[in-house]
Amino acid sequence: MKIAGQYLSAIERLGYTRQEAEFLYLAATFSGYFLPRQFVAFAGVKWGKRSTNLTAKLERRGHATWREYTNVGGVYHLSSKTLYRLIDRENLRNHRRHSVAFIRTRLLLLDFILANQTYEYLETDQDKLCYFHRQMELPLSALPAKSYARRAGSEPVLRYFVDKFPLFFETPDDRAACRVTFSYVDAGEATLRGFAHHVDLYAPLLRRLPHSCFTYISNSTVHFAAAEKRFRLRLDRAFHATNSTDVVRYFQLRSLWEQKQYGSLSIQDIEWLENANARIRTPEMDALFSSWRAGTVPDEDLIQPAKMPSNRADPQFGSRLVTPPAVPAQNAEKRGEQ
């Protein structure tokens, strides 16, 4: 991973060392939260003066706040908008306060990043959008999106890659071959419901890529086998021929959207429509839609008109166990050592 020199210099001007600047860049970009033990591991130092100096400076300068969370411990939150602005991350929402579940996930995500710094990451949602839409020339409808409502009657805003899970190339050869690795971070979820929804969102993109990998990242192996099975089942379902019920719903929602009747669409409707655009929209489907809107094709005649491509890609699946590096407990700092 290469961090632009101007970003590190900007953080250094706030009073931090080069090594502290590197760590703060990674923590701000990928997490927004960190534990002192993560800096200790990153810097390769023992508990003591180095980690204490960093956290003291952060609090004194108002760049971070500290808080104790149940089942998490003491956590530092990089809450300063100034810090994010200096590294062109002002659009990230990492500076805002979040739920404990979100924080646990981001801390595990940061552990993964710190343990895999040789990878080339698409760091922001804009980096991902640029790579897939501009460089690979994939349609926006194939990208994972979430709809955000604005004022009543106005068109909702679609944002892409809002999950911000790691998306990377493990080697330069992977970059050259467009072999990108997607991921999902599970910091202790009770079920795979969130993971299944995530796979559904990414299925339209995965089916368009000639080579891709998917990594399930967790701090426990408990869901590893089930996650792979669920991944295959969800992708298989997405790759199957579209049934008539899907087509009818697609035409109904698409008609409302094109007539700008946004108030008649729920957030779930809009997200489903985006997914359906990627799954089943073809020139033949557009022609069928025009006939349906003209009243020449009734709903009951919409029987499996859309087939998935026969040469679909089969993404590789892998699981990664991420555990924090051991630190000498007897020398641990009194605050935030978990």
Protein Blocks (a to p, Z undefined) as FASTA:
>chain_A
ZZdfklmmmmmmnopafklmmmmmmmmmmnopacfklmmmmnopaedjklmmmmmmmmmn
opaccdddehkbpcdddfbfklmmmnopmmpcklpccdfklmmmmmmmmmmmmmmmmbcc
dfbfklmmmmmmmmnopafklpccddddddehiacdddehklopacddfbfklmmnopac
dddddehiablklmmmmmmmmmmmmmmpmbdcdddddfbfklmmmmmmmmmmmmmmmmpc
cdfklmmmmmmmmmmmmnopaklpcfklmmmmmmmmmmmgcfklmmmmmmmmnopacfkl
mghkbccdfkbccddddddddddddddfklpcfehpZZ
